[in-house]
Amino acid sequence: MQLNRRESQLRHLLLDVSKYINKSRVTEQPLVIRWAGGWVRDKVLGIETHDIDVAINLMTGVDFAQRMCAYCSTEEAIRKYSIKSDDIGNLHNVARNPDKSKHLETAMLRIFGLDLDLVNLRKEQYAETSRNPVVEFGTPEEDALRRDATINALFYNLHTNEIEDFTGGLQDLAGKVVRTPLNPLETFKDDPLRVLRLVRFASRLDFTIHDDTRNVMANEQVLKALQVKISRERVGNELEKMLKGRRPSSALELVDKLHLYHAIFTCSNWELFTKPDTSRWHVAYECLNDLLQDTNPGSIGQFLVRSEDAAYVAWNLAALSPWMRINDPPEEYHGGLRKANKLPPVSIAAREGFKAPNKLTITITASHRHRKEIMEMKMATSSNESVTIARDTLGMAIRAWDSHGGQWTLQVLSALMVDALENLHTWPKAGDTARDEFLSGWQIFINKICEMDVYDASAVKLLLDGRTLARALGVPPGKWTGKALDVCMEWQFRNPHEVNPNGAIEEIKRCRDELGIPRPDN
């Protein structure tokens, strides 16, 4: 193994720590220190990482870390490794937390700019109804066999400076293959979350899932175990890592082809809903991937998605595009909220399926509720009839979309993806007439927004407030105020260069009776 300077420094320090502990005869046999899992995999692939899992054979991670810190405070260690006060961070003990995939108490420590997670080698035994195993000390081979994939089951032995491979992981890395170390059906039944983890690794690394493993990932027993054993928070964590990863489109493609959609984007009360048709879901996520690949200034993707955070929300909307077409739920089901605040099915699927946070749920809900109006605006601008949309109409619509869900551009993007899903059987390649015609209609809509200069419509400030308006009209504020201020904003959109509100006040006066504004007392 070719280590960089910091890794080499850490290796020699850990070897000295093991000698330090062995001299104290705390254990009957010598300690053996290994680096495990993801660091070894990435190192072989030439990917730099700052996170290292440290596996100890005869001692818990917490015990080893405490003794390591004790050694690092000795004059010998400080002198030998030129340890400065900021080279070693605080030691954190991480309690056992099965819901977070922490089956043992572990220790976390930052040293020489590297983040260590220290734990003992272990073997696991699973119960029929739980993904939380009974954990005991184990051998390196037992520890390797319990892991989710052979490529994650490699060890780097610090003492021999060699990789230890008990499961064929090196061969699978060379072949770009993801497979389970043991029988895949039993592996997934023991911990069904491994299904989603393998999807994530395969998409991130652009690897192929081995047929024997792939063929059981949507097995009925596995999907049932995924529903029973795995918390939806854990499903959400894996989905987030997929969609924030290097190849989110590939992750969704695997979810699609492995028939995992309804295991992730699910509702507890299926009988109250029509399951979404996912037969053309691929059109939506392939469309988004295509749009994001086009980095030309003024392109649809560049206009609608302007940050990494926005891209993450966009991939969530692509994932939920089949649900966007499902109508509101029956009156007897309101997503656990008051009737007035009931969620549409797509938001319920996000909240119950992968515990979407509130901010994301709000954008999902707004995308569903505003889709029809967005489509009407788009159709009006791109139709052959040359229907004219006034600047105030489009500006006020954008303000409404943004104020009731935020990120109006992503709501437009969601409508675009659902439009593609509904009208295209496949997502055409670049240069295809159907693709060009479809995108042309949306590009016209985007160009109209730019031409009218209403992209930042939601940021336009009113030229007067309610109290100022009431004084100008000679009446106290009332229920009419909000509607009157909307009239003021519409006037501002029609007169973008005006800085004096008198024209808006005169406009409101002309609409006095319509707005229900009382006459001033004589």
C-alpha positions as CSV (number, residue, x, y, z in Angstrom):
1,M,0.0,0.0,0.0
2,Q,1.3,3.4,-0.9
3,L,0.3,5.8,1.9
4,N,0.5,9.6,1.8
5,R,2.5,11.5,4.4
6,R,-0.3,11.8,7.0
7,E,-1.5,8.2,6.6
8,S,2.1,7.0,7.0
9,Q,2.5,9.1,10.1
10,L,-0.7,7.8,11.6
11,R,0.2,4.2,10.7
12,H,3.5,4.4,12.6
13,L,1.8,6.1,15.5
14,L,-0.8,3.3,15.8
15,L,1.9,0.7,15.6
16,D,3.7,2.4,18.5
17,V,0.4,2.5,20.4
18,S,-0.1,-1.2,20.0
19,K,3.5,-1.8,21.3
20,Y,2.7,0.6,24.2
21,I,-0.4,-1.4,25.1
22,N,1.3,-4.8,24.6
23,K,4.0,-3.9,27.1
24,S,1.3,-3.4,29.7
25,R,0.0,-7.0,29.1
26,V,-3.6,-5.8,29.1
27,T,-4.4,-8.5,26.5
28,E,-3.3,-12.1,26.5
29,Q,-2.2,-11.9,22.8
30,P,-0.7,-9.1,20.8
31,L,-2.9,-6.4,19.4
32,V,-3.3,-6.2,15.7
33,I,-4.5,-3.0,14.1
34,R,-6.2,-2.8,10.7
35,W,-7.8,-0.2,8.6
36,A,-11.1,-1.4,7.2
37,G,-13.9,-1.0,4.7
38,G,-14.3,2.2,2.7
39,W,-10.8,3.6,3.2
40,V,-9.2,0.4,1.8
41,R,-11.7,0.3,-1.1
42,D,-11.1,3.9,-2.1
43,K,-7.4,3.7,-1.7
44,V,-7.2,0.8,-4.1
45,L,-9.4,2.8,-6.5
46,G,-7.1,5.9,-6.2
47,I,-9.8,7.9,-4.4
48,E,-8.5,10.1,-1.5
49,T,-10.5,10.0,1.7
50,H,-10.0,11.5,5.2
51,D,-12.2,9.0,7.0
52,I,-10.6,5.8,8.3
53,D,-12.3,2.9,10.2
54,V,-9.8,1.4,12.6
55,A,-10.5,-2.2,13.6
56,I,-8.8,-3.7,16.7
57,N,-8.7,-7.4,17.3
58,L,-8.8,-7.8,21.1
59,M,-9.9,-4.5,22.5
60,T,-12.9,-2.2,22.1
61,G,-12.5,1.0,20.2
62,V,-13.2,3.1,23.2
63,D,-10.6,1.3,25.3
64,F,-8.0,1.5,22.6
65,A,-8.7,5.2,21.9
66,Q,-8.3,6.1,25.6
67,R,-4.9,4.3,25.7
68,M,-3.9,5.9,22.5
69,C,-4.6,9.4,23.9
70,A,-2.6,8.5,26.9
71,Y,0.4,7.4,24.8
72,C,0.1,10.6,22.7
73,S,0.5,12.7,25.8
74,T,3.9,11.1,26.7
75,E,7.1,13.0,26.0
76,E,8.3,10.1,23.7
77,A,5.3,10.4,21.4
78,I,5.3,14.2,21.4
79,R,8.9,14.3,20.5
80,K,8.9,11.5,17.9
81,Y,5.8,12.7,16.0
82,S,6.1,16.4,16.7
83,I,2.6,16.4,18.1
84,K,1.2,19.9,18.5
85,S,-1.8,20.9,20.6
86,D,-4.1,21.0,17.5
87,D,-2.9,17.8,16.0
88,I,-5.2,15.7,18.1
89,G,-8.9,16.5,18.6
90,N,-11.1,15.6,21.4
91,L,-12.0,12.0,21.9
92,H,-15.7,11.3,21.4
93,N,-17.4,8.1,22.5
94,V,-20.4,7.3,20.3
95,A,-23.0,5.3,22.1
96,R,-24.6,2.2,20.6
97,N,-27.4,3.4,18.3
98,P,-28.8,0.6,16.1
99,D,-31.1,3.0,14.2
100,K,-28.0,4.8,13.0
101,S,-26.2,1.6,12.2
102,K,-24.1,1.8,15.3
103,H,-24.3,-1.7,16.8
104,L,-21.4,-1.1,19.2
105,E,-20.1,1.8,21.2
106,T,-17.3,3.3,19.2
107,A,-14.7,6.0,19.6
108,M,-14.2,8.9,17.2
109,L,-11.0,11.0,17.1
110,R,-9.5,13.5,14.7
111,I,-5.7,13.2,14.4
112,F,-3.2,14.7,11.8
113,G,-6.2,15.9,9.8
114,L,-7.7,12.4,9.5
115,D,-11.0,11.3,11.1
116,L,-10.8,8.0,12.8
117,D,-13.7,5.7,13.8
118,L,-12.4,3.0,16.2
119,V,-14.1,-0.3,16.9
120,N,-13.3,-3.9,17.6
121,L,-13.5,-6.7,15.0
122,R,-16.9,-8.4,15.4
123,K,-19.3,-11.1,14.3
124,E,-23.1,-10.6,14.2
125,Q,-26.2,-12.8,14.6
126,Y,-29.5,-11.5,13.5
127,A,-33.0,-12.1,14.8
128,E,-36.0,-12.7,12.5
129,T,-37.7,-9.4,13.2
130,S,-34.9,-7.0,13.7
131,R,-31.9,-5.6,11.8
132,N,-30.1,-5.0,15.1
133,P,-27.8,-8.0,15.6
134,V,-26.3,-9.6,18.7
135,V,-22.7,-8.5,18.5
136,E,-19.6,-10.3,19.8
137,F,-15.8,-10.1,19.3
138,G,-14.9,-11.8,16.1
139,T,-12.0,-12.8,13.8
140,P,-11.0,-10.7,10.8
141,E,-12.7,-13.2,8.5
142,E,-15.9,-13.1,10.6
143,D,-15.8,-9.3,10.5
144,A,-15.4,-9.4,6.7
145,L,-18.2,-11.8,6.1
146,R,-20.7,-9.7,8.1
147,R,-20.2,-6.7,5.7
148,D,-22.6,-5.5,3.0
149,A,-20.3,-6.0,0.0
150,T,-17.1,-7.7,-0.8
151,I,-15.6,-4.4,-1.9
152,N,-16.3,-3.0,1.6
153,A,-14.8,-6.1,3.4
154,L,-11.1,-5.4,2.7
155,F,-8.6,-4.8,5.5
156,Y,-5.2,-3.1,5.5
157,N,-3.0,-4.7,8.1
158,L,-0.7,-2.0,9.5
159,H,1.8,-4.5,10.8
160,T,2.4,-6.3,7.5
161,N,1.6,-3.3,5.3
162,E,-0.6,-5.6,3.2
163,I,-4.2,-5.9,2.2
164,E,-6.2,-8.8,3.6
165,D,-9.0,-10.1,1.4
166,F,-11.3,-12.8,2.8
167,T,-14.2,-12.4,0.4
168,G,-12.8,-11.7,-3.1
169,G,-13.1,-8.0,-2.8
170,L,-10.0,-7.2,-4.8
171,Q,-11.2,-9.2,-7.7
172,D,-14.6,-7.5,-7.6
173,L,-12.9,-4.1,-7.4
174,A,-10.9,-5.0,-10.5
175,G,-14.1,-6.2,-12.2
176,K,-16.2,-3.2,-11.0
177,V,-18.7,-5.6,-9.4
178,V,-20.8,-5.2,-6.3
179,R,-21.8,-8.4,-4.5
180,T,-22.5,-9.6,-1.0
181,P,-19.9,-11.7,0.8
182,L,-22.5,-14.3,1.9
183,N,-25.8,-15.6,0.4
184,P,-27.5,-12.4,-0.8
185,L,-31.0,-13.5,0.2
186,E,-30.0,-14.1,3.8
187,T,-27.7,-11.0,3.8
188,F,-30.7,-8.8,2.8
189,K,-33.2,-10.5,5.1
190,D,-30.8,-9.9,8.0
191,D,-30.4,-6.3,7.2
192,P,-32.6,-5.0,4.3
193,L,-30.9,-1.6,4.4
194,R,-28.0,-3.3,2.6
195,V,-30.2,-3.3,-0.6
196,L,-30.1,0.5,-0.6
197,R,-26.5,0.7,0.4
198,L,-25.5,-1.5,-2.5
199,V,-27.5,0.7,-4.9
200,R,-25.6,3.7,-3.5
201,F,-22.2,2.1,-3.9
202,A,-22.9,0.8,-7.4
203,S,-24.1,4.2,-8.6
204,R,-21.4,6.2,-6.9
205,L,-18.6,4.0,-8.3
206,D,-20.2,3.2,-11.6
207,F,-20.1,-0.5,-10.8
208,T,-22.4,-3.4,-11.8
209,I,-24.3,-5.3,-9.3
210,H,-23.6,-9.0,-9.7
211,D,-26.6,-11.0,-11.1
212,D,-26.8,-13.3,-8.1
213,T,-27.1,-10.3,-5.8
214,R,-29.3,-8.3,-8.1
215,N,-31.8,-11.1,-8.6
216,V,-32.9,-11.1,-4.9
217,M,-32.8,-7.4,-4.2
218,A,-36.5,-7.1,-5.0
219,N,-37.4,-10.5,-3.5
220,E,-40.8,-10.4,-1.7
221,Q,-39.2,-11.5,1.6
222,V,-36.5,-8.8,1.3
223,L,-39.1,-6.0,0.5
224,K,-41.2,-7.2,3.4
225,A,-38.2,-7.1,5.7
226,L,-37.4,-3.6,4.4
227,Q,-40.8,-2.5,5.5
228,V,-40.7,-4.2,8.9
229,K,-37.0,-3.9,10.0
230,I,-35.9,-0.6,8.7
231,S,-36.9,2.8,10.0
232,R,-38.0,5.3,7.4
233,E,-35.3,7.7,8.8
234,R,-32.7,5.1,7.7
235,V,-34.3,4.9,4.3
236,G,-34.1,8.7,4.0
237,N,-30.5,8.8,5.0
238,E,-29.5,6.3,2.2
239,L,-31.7,8.2,-0.3
240,E,-30.1,11.5,0.6
241,K,-26.6,10.0,0.1
242,M,-27.7,8.7,-3.3
243,L,-29.1,12.0,-4.4
244,K,-26.1,14.0,-3.1
245,G,-23.7,11.5,-4.6
246,R,-21.7,11.7,-7.9
247,R,-24.3,9.9,-10.0
248,P,-27.9,10.4,-8.7
249,S,-29.4,9.6,-12.0
250,S,-27.7,6.1,-12.0
251,A,-29.0,5.6,-8.4
252,L,-32.6,6.3,-9.5
253,E,-32.1,4.1,-12.5
254,L,-31.1,1.2,-10.3
255,V,-34.0,1.8,-7.9
256,D,-36.2,1.8,-11.0
257,K,-34.8,-1.4,-12.7
258,L,-34.7,-3.3,-9.4
259,H,-38.4,-2.4,-8.7
260,L,-37.6,-0.8,-5.4
261,Y,-39.7,2.4,-6.0
262,H,-42.7,1.5,-3.9
263,A,-40.4,0.3,-1.1
264,I,-38.9,3.8,-0.8
265,F,-41.6,6.2,-1.8
266,T,-44.4,4.7,0.1
267,C,-47.6,5.4,2.1
268,S,-48.9,3.6,5.2
269,N,-52.5,3.8,3.9
270,W,-52.1,2.4,0.4
271,E,-55.8,1.5,0.3
272,L,-56.7,5.2,0.2
273,F,-54.4,5.9,-2.8
274,T,-53.8,4.9,-6.4
275,K,-50.3,3.7,-6.7
276,P,-48.4,5.8,-9.1
277,D,-47.5,4.4,-12.5
278,T,-43.7,4.2,-12.7
279,S,-43.4,2.7,-16.2
280,R,-42.2,6.0,-17.6
281,W,-40.5,7.4,-14.5
282,H,-37.1,7.0,-16.3
283,V,-38.2,9.9,-18.6
284,A,-38.2,12.3,-15.6
285,Y,-34.8,11.5,-14.1
286,E,-33.1,11.1,-17.5
287,C,-34.6,14.5,-18.5
288,L,-33.2,16.1,-15.3
289,N,-29.8,14.5,-15.9
290,D,-29.8,15.9,-19.4
291,L,-30.7,19.4,-18.3
292,L,-28.0,19.5,-15.6
293,Q,-25.4,18.4,-18.1
294,D,-26.1,21.4,-20.3
295,T,-23.9,24.1,-18.7
296,N,-24.4,26.7,-21.5
297,P,-25.4,30.1,-20.1
298,G,-29.2,30.6,-20.5
299,S,-30.0,26.9,-20.7
300,I,-33.0,25.6,-18.9
301,G,-30.9,23.7,-16.4
302,Q,-28.7,26.7,-15.6
303,F,-31.7,29.0,-15.3
304,L,-33.7,26.7,-13.0
305,V,-31.0,25.0,-10.9
306,R,-28.4,27.5,-9.5
307,S,-26.8,25.7,-6.6
308,E,-25.8,22.3,-5.2
309,D,-28.7,22.6,-2.7
310,A,-31.1,23.3,-5.5
311,A,-29.8,20.3,-7.4
312,Y,-30.5,18.0,-4.4
313,V,-34.1,19.3,-4.2
314,A,-34.4,18.8,-8.0
315,W,-33.4,15.2,-7.7
316,N,-36.0,14.7,-5.0
317,L,-38.6,16.2,-7.3
318,A,-37.5,13.9,-10.1
319,A,-37.8,10.9,-7.8
320,L,-41.3,11.9,-6.8
321,S,-42.5,12.8,-10.3
322,P,-44.8,9.8,-10.6
323,W,-46.5,10.8,-7.4
324,M,-47.0,14.3,-8.7
325,R,-49.8,13.0,-11.0
326,I,-51.8,11.5,-8.1
327,N,-54.9,13.5,-7.1
328,D,-55.5,14.7,-3.5
329,P,-56.4,12.1,-1.0
330,P,-60.0,11.3,0.1
331,E,-61.5,13.5,2.8
332,E,-61.1,10.9,5.5
333,Y,-57.2,11.0,5.2
334,H,-55.3,14.2,5.7
335,G,-51.8,13.1,6.3
336,G,-52.0,13.6,10.1
337,L,-52.8,17.3,9.7
338,R,-55.9,19.4,10.1
339,K,-58.2,19.2,7.2
340,A,-57.4,22.7,6.1
341,N,-53.7,21.8,5.9
342,K,-54.0,18.4,4.4
343,L,-51.1,17.3,2.3
344,P,-51.3,16.0,-1.3
345,P,-50.3,12.3,-1.8
346,V,-46.9,13.2,-3.1
347,S,-46.0,15.0,0.1
348,I,-47.4,12.1,2.2
349,A,-45.2,9.7,0.2
350,A,-42.2,11.8,0.9
351,R,-42.9,12.3,4.6
352,E,-43.9,8.7,5.3
353,G,-41.6,7.0,2.8
354,F,-38.3,8.6,3.6
355,K,-39.1,11.2,6.3
356,A,-38.6,14.2,4.1
357,P,-37.8,17.3,6.3
358,N,-40.3,20.1,6.5
359,K,-38.5,22.5,4.1
360,L,-38.4,19.9,1.4
361,T,-42.0,18.8,2.0
362,I,-43.1,22.4,1.6
363,T,-41.4,22.7,-1.8
364,I,-42.9,19.3,-2.9
365,T,-46.4,20.4,-1.8
366,A,-46.1,23.7,-3.7
367,S,-44.8,21.9,-6.8
368,H,-47.9,19.7,-6.8
369,R,-50.4,22.5,-6.1
370,H,-48.9,25.0,-8.6
371,R,-48.3,22.6,-11.4
372,K,-51.5,23.3,-13.2
373,E,-51.0,27.0,-13.2
374,I,-47.4,26.7,-14.2
375,M,-48.4,24.5,-17.2
376,E,-51.1,27.1,-18.2
377,M,-48.5,29.9,-18.1
378,K,-46.1,27.8,-20.1
379,M,-48.7,26.8,-22.7
380,A,-49.8,30.4,-23.1
381,T,-46.3,31.6,-23.9
382,S,-45.3,28.7,-26.2
383,S,-48.6,28.2,-28.1
384,N,-48.9,29.1,-31.8
385,E,-51.7,31.5,-30.9
386,S,-49.2,33.9,-29.5
387,V,-51.2,34.5,-26.4
388,T,-49.7,37.5,-24.5
389,I,-49.1,37.2,-20.8
390,A,-48.8,40.6,-19.1
391,R,-45.8,41.3,-17.0
392,D,-47.9,41.8,-13.9
393,T,-49.7,38.5,-14.4
394,L,-46.4,36.5,-14.6
395,G,-44.7,38.5,-11.9
396,M,-47.6,38.1,-9.4
397,A,-47.7,34.3,-10.2
398,I,-44.0,33.9,-9.5
399,R,-44.5,35.8,-6.2
400,A,-47.3,33.5,-5.2
401,W,-45.4,30.3,-6.1
402,D,-42.4,31.5,-4.1
403,S,-44.3,32.7,-1.1
404,H,-46.2,29.4,-0.8
405,G,-43.3,27.0,-1.2
406,G,-40.1,28.8,-2.0
407,Q,-37.7,28.0,-4.8
408,W,-40.3,28.8,-7.6
409,T,-37.7,27.8,-10.2
410,L,-37.7,24.2,-8.8
411,Q,-41.5,24.1,-9.0
412,V,-41.3,25.0,-12.6
413,L,-38.6,22.3,-13.1
414,S,-41.0,19.8,-11.4
415,A,-43.8,20.7,-13.8
416,L,-41.3,20.3,-16.7
417,M,-40.3,16.8,-15.6
418,V,-43.9,15.7,-15.1
419,D,-44.7,17.1,-18.5
420,A,-42.0,15.0,-20.0
421,L,-43.1,11.9,-18.1
422,E,-46.7,12.3,-19.4
423,N,-45.9,13.1,-23.0
424,L,-42.7,11.2,-23.9
425,H,-42.4,7.4,-23.9
426,T,-38.6,7.7,-23.6
427,W,-36.2,10.6,-23.1
428,P,-34.8,11.2,-26.6
429,K,-31.1,11.7,-27.3
430,A,-29.6,15.1,-28.2
431,G,-30.6,16.2,-31.7
432,D,-33.8,14.2,-31.7
433,T,-36.8,16.2,-33.0
434,A,-39.1,15.2,-30.2
435,R,-36.6,16.3,-27.6
436,D,-35.9,19.6,-29.3
437,E,-39.6,20.4,-29.7
438,F,-40.3,19.5,-26.1
439,L,-37.5,21.6,-24.7
440,S,-38.2,24.5,-27.2
441,G,-41.6,25.1,-25.6
442,W,-40.1,25.3,-22.1
443,Q,-37.2,27.5,-23.4
444,I,-39.7,30.0,-24.8
445,F,-41.3,30.2,-21.4
446,I,-37.9,30.7,-19.7
447,N,-37.0,33.3,-22.3
448,K,-40.3,35.2,-21.6
449,I,-39.4,35.3,-17.9
450,C,-36.0,36.7,-18.7
451,E,-37.4,39.2,-21.3
452,M,-39.9,40.5,-18.8
453,D,-37.3,40.6,-16.1
454,V,-39.4,38.9,-13.4
455,Y,-36.9,36.2,-12.2
456,D,-36.6,38.1,-9.0
457,A,-40.3,39.0,-8.8
458,S,-40.5,37.7,-5.2
459,A,-37.8,40.1,-4.1
460,V,-39.5,43.3,-5.4
461,K,-40.4,45.6,-2.5
462,L,-43.7,47.4,-2.2
463,L,-43.4,51.2,-2.6
464,L,-45.7,51.7,0.4
465,D,-47.0,49.7,3.4
466,G,-50.5,49.2,4.6
467,R,-50.4,52.1,7.1
468,T,-49.1,54.5,4.6
469,L,-51.8,53.5,2.1
470,A,-54.5,53.8,4.7
471,R,-53.4,57.3,5.5
472,A,-53.4,58.2,1.9
473,L,-57.0,56.9,1.5
474,G,-58.1,58.5,4.7
475,V,-59.4,55.3,6.3
476,P,-58.1,52.8,8.9
477,P,-56.4,49.6,7.8
478,G,-58.8,46.6,7.4
479,K,-59.4,43.4,5.6
480,W,-59.1,45.2,2.4
481,T,-55.4,46.1,3.0
482,G,-53.9,42.9,1.6
483,K,-55.8,42.9,-1.6
484,A,-55.1,46.6,-2.1
485,L,-51.3,46.0,-1.7
486,D,-51.6,43.3,-4.4
487,V,-53.1,46.0,-6.7
488,C,-50.1,48.2,-5.8
489,M,-47.7,45.4,-6.6
490,E,-49.4,44.7,-9.9
491,W,-49.1,48.4,-10.8
492,Q,-45.4,48.3,-9.9
493,F,-44.9,45.4,-12.3
494,R,-46.6,47.4,-15.1
495,N,-44.5,50.4,-14.2
496,P,-41.1,49.0,-13.2
497,H,-39.2,52.3,-13.3
498,E,-41.6,54.3,-11.1
499,V,-40.4,55.1,-7.6
500,N,-43.3,57.3,-6.6
501,P,-46.3,55.3,-5.3
502,N,-48.9,58.0,-6.2
503,G,-49.9,56.2,-9.4
504,A,-50.5,53.0,-7.4
505,I,-52.7,54.9,-4.9
506,E,-54.8,56.3,-7.8
507,E,-55.1,52.8,-9.2
508,I,-56.4,51.6,-5.8
509,K,-58.8,54.4,-5.5
510,R,-60.3,53.5,-8.9
511,C,-60.8,49.9,-7.5
512,R,-62.1,51.2,-4.1
513,D,-65.6,49.6,-4.3
514,E,-64.3,46.3,-5.8
515,L,-61.7,46.0,-3.0
516,G,-64.3,46.9,-0.3
517,I,-62.4,50.0,0.9
518,P,-64.7,52.2,2.9
519,R,-65.2,55.9,2.1
520,P,-63.5,58.4,4.5
521,D,-65.9,60.0,7.0
522,N,-67.0,63.5,5.9
